[in-house]
Every structure is written in C-alpha cells, then in structure tokens.
Amino acid sequence: MTLTLYSQYFNPKISKSKGRRISLEAARKFSESKLEEILRSLRFQFEAREAHYARLPWEPCKMYVVEANVKKSTLIELIERKL
C-alpha cells in the first residue's frame, strides 16, 4: 500500500487544525533527517520529494511516498513514539 506523508504532519510551528498530526511535545523533537532514519529503521521503502501541503500551499515542505503494509494513522503513531 502506498502512503503519502507530509513533513507538515510533524511541524511544531503549525496547529493541529492546520495539519499537524502528532502531539506538540513529539513535534518539537522532529527533524526531516530523524523521520528518514525512523522510516529506514522500520524497513519501509520511501521516496522524499519537494512539495506543498494543501492546507498551507505557500509553505514548501517534503512529501514522503512510503510503501507500507499498515494504515497511515498507525504509521504516524509509530513515528510519534520513536521521536
């Protein structure tokens, strides 16, 4: 199953209503290199691309296209725990 994750899901500078999907405490520990390291440790195939998140189209971000056999919400929870 192909999932799309945006770095904005983990951005501590935006509110949950604008698209952050994890707690503020975990988001403060976020970095793009840490996210890539977590995805590698979970042994998921992924590709990072430059993109714009729909809720904040004026801010550039990274989009991660992930091949995973879990639901998107489950993957986000796994990442949040490892941050």
C-alpha positions as CSV (number, residue, x, y, z in Angstrom):
1,M,0.0,0.0,0.0
2,T,1.4,3.4,-0.9
3,L,1.0,6.2,1.7
4,T,1.8,9.9,1.5
5,L,3.2,11.7,4.5
6,Y,4.0,15.4,4.5
7,S,6.6,16.9,6.8
8,Q,3.8,19.3,7.9
9,Y,2.2,16.5,9.9
10,F,5.2,16.8,12.3
11,N,5.8,20.5,12.2
12,P,5.7,22.1,15.7
13,K,5.1,25.6,14.2
14,I,1.6,24.8,12.9
15,S,-1.6,23.9,14.8
16,K,-3.5,20.7,14.6
17,S,-6.3,22.5,12.7
18,K,-3.7,23.4,10.0
19,G,-2.5,19.8,9.7
20,R,-0.1,18.7,12.5
21,R,-0.9,15.1,13.3
22,I,1.2,14.4,16.4
23,S,1.5,16.0,19.8
24,L,3.3,19.3,20.2
25,E,5.8,17.6,22.6
26,A,6.8,15.0,20.0
27,A,6.8,17.6,17.2
28,R,9.4,19.6,18.9
29,K,11.8,16.7,18.5
30,F,11.1,16.4,14.8
31,S,13.6,16.8,12.0
32,E,13.5,15.6,8.4
33,S,16.7,13.5,8.9
34,K,15.2,11.9,12.0
35,L,12.0,11.0,10.1
36,E,14.0,9.4,7.3
37,E,16.0,7.4,9.9
38,I,12.8,6.2,11.5
39,L,11.4,5.1,8.2
40,R,14.6,3.2,7.4
41,S,14.6,1.6,10.9
42,L,11.0,0.4,10.2
43,R,12.3,-1.0,6.9
44,F,9.8,0.8,4.7
45,Q,10.7,1.8,1.2
46,F,10.2,5.5,0.7
47,E,11.0,8.4,-1.6
48,A,11.3,12.1,-0.4
49,R,10.1,14.8,-2.8
50,E,9.7,18.6,-2.6
51,A,6.0,19.5,-2.3
52,H,3.4,21.9,-0.9
53,Y,0.9,20.7,1.7
54,A,-2.7,21.5,0.6
55,R,-3.6,23.4,3.8
56,L,-0.5,25.6,3.6
57,P,0.2,25.8,-0.1
58,W,2.5,28.9,0.3
59,E,5.0,26.9,2.5
60,P,7.3,24.4,0.9
61,C,7.7,21.0,2.6
62,K,8.7,17.5,1.9
63,M,6.4,14.7,0.8
64,Y,7.3,11.2,1.6
65,V,5.8,8.4,-0.6
66,V,6.0,5.3,1.6
67,E,5.4,1.7,0.7
68,A,4.0,0.2,3.9
69,N,1.6,-2.6,4.8
70,V,0.0,-0.5,7.7
71,K,-2.7,2.2,7.8
72,K,-1.5,5.8,7.6
73,S,-2.7,6.6,11.1
74,T,-0.8,3.6,12.5
75,L,2.4,4.7,10.7
76,I,2.1,8.2,12.1
77,E,1.6,6.8,15.6
78,L,4.7,4.6,15.2
79,I,6.7,7.6,14.1
80,E,5.4,9.7,17.0
81,R,6.5,7.1,19.5
82,K,10.0,6.9,18.0
83,L,10.6,10.7,18.0
